């Protein structure tokens, strides 16, 4: 297994910088996911690792070797793209073994390695088919198999599931997670889907506008976001972010006036009187036994099977509440939403986390 190291990696197009001094260590065997909104630079950063984009400044090491000027084919990476990029006139076996044939490997070795990988990916019955006769999930497995056959040091995935329907994405997520366990490989994976990131990653790298905002295990980012961007991006539904003003400071904490909600709460934290802050509450933080309360009016109740969520208004704000916290609510009804102030997160006026 091989790790990689990014040190102050930057990318510019002309005078426009799109990646800003990205530094990251990916340990051998890790499954690291780059996630963020469209245009945040996650695919560009992945392509810089692959050698498909030149590095403007900084250093990239794979297995301890500097790779800035190394040819993509010699970096020891295997890349799986959003598009399957299969040759339509070739069979599955021929597509998977093509890179080995180009490298001049003996036909017997190619056949043996194709058979081995096909068995791992449950492609053995499909080896004689052409891509047109395969489903989207089968084509993606062929693309993954082609990368595995190269025996790369690091696997790079660029939004590989975005062309699949919702049910097939779930199936392929499970298959990719299982494959990672079997191979013990180092994986860097790009997605805009934070649910995909949460379910697959050993660690998540959250990017915004070409900068790394936070790196951590999925649940660490969920429960302990560094700023309001990460708090609002990680989690589905999103965290509720409520603007507030500090009215008083005491041994009990901060006395806050919640903007637009005509409510006051006391929460743990450190700030000064008059400071503008943001209160963060996950939908599941609302609990009928909580000490703090908000008076809201329900707009919509979203039923998702095992879980339901209420979208409720208070002034100009719409909050998302787990329906377990406000049982038996209906659209158009008023409701009292209660929560434990100790579960609330605080952020300063710049969006950075305020810790007790």
N, C-alpha and C positions, 0 to 999 in steps of 0.2 A: 504494500500500500504506500501511496505517495501523497504528501501534502503540498500546499502551495502558499506562497507569501506575496501579498501585495503591499508595496511600500510607497506611499505618496504618489499613487498612480493618477495621472491626469491625461485628459484628451481634449484637444482643441481643434476646431475647424476654422481655419483662418484666425480671426481675433476672438472667436466665440468659444468659450470653454464649456464643455458639456459634462466632464467628469472632473471633480475637484479633490485632488490629494486623497484618494481612497487608500486606506491602509487596512489590511485584514489578513489574519492567519487562518487557513483552513487546514485542520489537522488530518492526518491519514485516516481514512475510513469514515470521515464525517459526511453528512448529507446537509449541505448548506444551500439555503434558498434565498435568492435575491427577489425582493418583492417591493412593489411601489406602484404608483399611478402611471398611466401612459406618459412617456416622455421624461421619466425620471432618470434614465441612463442605465437601467439594469441590463438590457440586451447589448448596449455598447460596451459595458464593462465585461460582459461575458465574451464578446467578440475580441476584445483586447487580450483576454487570457488565451483564446484560441489562436490568435495571430491573424485574424481577419481584419482587424483594425490596428493601425500603428499606434504605439504608445508615444505620447507627446513628451512626457517627463515621468520620472519615478522608475521603480524597479519591479519586475515580475520574476519570481523564482518558482520553479516546479521541481520538487525533489532536491532542493538546495542549489539548483543550477539556474543562473540568470537566463531568461528566455526572451528578453526584449527584441533581439535581432535574429532569433532562431526561426527558421522556416516553419510554417504551421504543421507540415507533415512530419516534422522532426521533434515536435514538442511533447509527444506522447499523450495527446488528448484525443478522445473520441467524442464527436459532437452529434447530437440529435436535434434536428431543426423542427420548427413548427410545421413546415411542409415536409412530407415524407421523402421527397426527392428520390423516388425509386425509378429505375429504368423500366418503361412500360413493356419493352419487347423481351425482357429477361424474366426467367422464373424466380420464385422466392430464393431458391438455392443459389442461383446465379447472382442475384442482387446481393445476397449476404456475403458471398465469397469473392465479389468483384475486386475489392482492394487487395486481397491475398493473391489473386491471379495477376494483377498489375505488378505486385511486388515479386512475382516469379516463383511463388511457392509451388511445390509439387502438387499435382492434382489429387493424389491420395491424401495428403495432409489437409488440403482445402476441404475435401469431402468429409473427412473425419471431424474437423473443427466445426463445419456447418452442421453436421448431424448432432454434435454435442450441444451447441448453442440452441438449435431448433428444439431439442428435447426440453431444455431449460425453459424456453419461451412457449412451449406447447404449439410449435409450428410444424412438427414432423409431418402431419397429414397434408400440409399445404405446400410442401417444398417444390412440387411440380407446377403449381399455379402461377399465373401472372398477376401483377397488381390489380388489373381491372376486375379480377374474380375474387378480390378480398374486400372485407369490410374495413372501415376506418381504423378500428382497433387492431385488426390483423396487420394492416399496413404499418401502423406505428410500431408494432412488435417487430416487424421485419427491419424497420429503420434502427431500432434499438439493438437487434441482433447483429446488424452490420457493424455497429459501433463496438459491440462486445468482441467480435471476431478479431478486431485489431489489437486486442489486449492492451488498451491504453492505461496510462498511469492515472488519469483523471477523466471522468465522464462529465461532459457539458450538455445540459438540456436547455434549449431555448423555447419556452412555452410549448412543449410537445403535445399538450392535451387540448389546446384552445380550439382545434377544428372538430372536436368530438362532441356528441350530444351529452346532456347532463348525466344520464345513467351510465354511459360508457366512460365518462371521465372518472366517475367513482370507481368503476371496475379497474381502469388503468392505474389509478392512484394506488390501489391495493397491490396490483402486479408490480409496479415500480418499487414500492416499499419492500415487497417480498424479495425482489431481485437484488436490491441493495443489501439486504441481510445475507442472501446466498453468496454474493460476490465479495462482500466486505470492501467494496470499492469506495473511492473518494468521489463525491458527486457535487457539482455546482449546478444549480437548477434555477431557471428564471421563470417567474410567473407574475401576472397581475392579480391573480386570485388569492386573496389572503387565506381563504379556507384551505386551498391546496397547500399553501405554505405551512399552515398550522398542522396539517395532518401528516406531512412528509418530512419536515425538517428536523435535523438534530439542532441546528441553529438557524435563525432567520436574520437576514441583513435587510433592514428597511432603508430604502433610498428615497430621496426627494430632491429634485432639481440637481442631480449629479453629485449629491453629497450623502454620505452614510449618516443616517439619523440615530440608529441604535442597532446593536447586535446582541442577540441573546437567544436562549431556548424559547420555544413558542409560548409556554405558559408564563415564563418570566416577563416577556413582552406584554402579554395580556394583563397580568396582574400588577406589573410594575413599569409602566411606560415612562420614558424619560421626558416626553413633552406631549403637547396636545395633538400634534400630527400623528405620532405613533398611537396614542390613545384612541384617536378617531378612526385610524386606518385598520388596526388590528382588532378583530372581533366582529362577529356578525350575529345580530345587529350591532351597530356601532355604540361606543360609549356616549352617554349623555354629557354634554359640556355646557355648564350653566354659568354665565357671567355673574360676578358678585363683587361687592365692595366690603372692605373690612371696616366695621363700625366700632369695634372694641377688641382689646386684648386682655385676657385674664389667665389665671392658672388653669381654667377649664379649656382654654383654647382661643380660637378666633370667633368673634361674633360677626356673622356675615349677613348682609342684606342681599337676597337673591334677586338680581335685576329682572324686572318684568313679571315676577311671580308673587309679589307682595308677601314674601315670607322671610323669616329670619331663622338661622340655624347657628349652632355653635359646633365647630369641628376642630380636631387637633391640627396644629400647624404653627408656623412662624411667619409673621408678616407685621407690617406697621399699620396703624389706623390710617384710613384713607386709601390704602393700596387697592388697586383693581386686580382681582384674581379670577380664576375659573375653577368651578367645582366639577369634578368628574364622578359620574355614577354609572356603573354597568346596569343594563336592564334587570339583571337578576339581583341587584343590590336592594331593590324595593321589597319590603317585608312588612306584613301587617303588624308585627311586633316592634317595629322600629320606633325610636324616640322622636325623630324629626318627621314633620309632615308637610305635604304640599297639597293644595287644593287645585284640581285640574278638571278638564272636561274631555271626555273620550271622543276622538274623531273616528278611529278605525280600530277594529280588532282583527289581527291576522292569525289565523289558525294554521299551524304547520304540523299537525298530528300530535306528537308527544309534547310539543311546546306551543304556547300561544303568546302573542305580544300585543299590547295595547299601545296605540299612538295617541297621546293625550296632550292637549294644549293648555298652556298657562300663559296668558298674555300673548306675546309674539313668539314664544318658544314652543316647540313640539318635542316632547320627551317620549322615549320608548321604554316601556315597562314590561317585564315578564308578567303575564297574566296571573301567575301564582301570587304575585305581590298585591294584586288588586282583583281578587276573585269575583266572578260573575258580573263583570262590567259589560256594558253594551254601548254601542255608538250613540252619541247624543247625551249620555248620562254624565253627571258630575261624579267625581271620585276623590277620595282622600288617599294619597300615595304616601306611605311611610317608609323610612329608611333609617339604618343605623349610622349616625354621623361618623363613627370610627371607620367605616368602610369607604368613605368618600376620599377621593384624591384631590390635591390642590395643585394648581399651576399658576405661575406669576403672569404678569401682563405680557411678557414676551413669549409665553407658551411653555416655558421650562418648568419642570416639576419642583414644587415646594415640599420638602420633607419635614416631618415633625422634629 
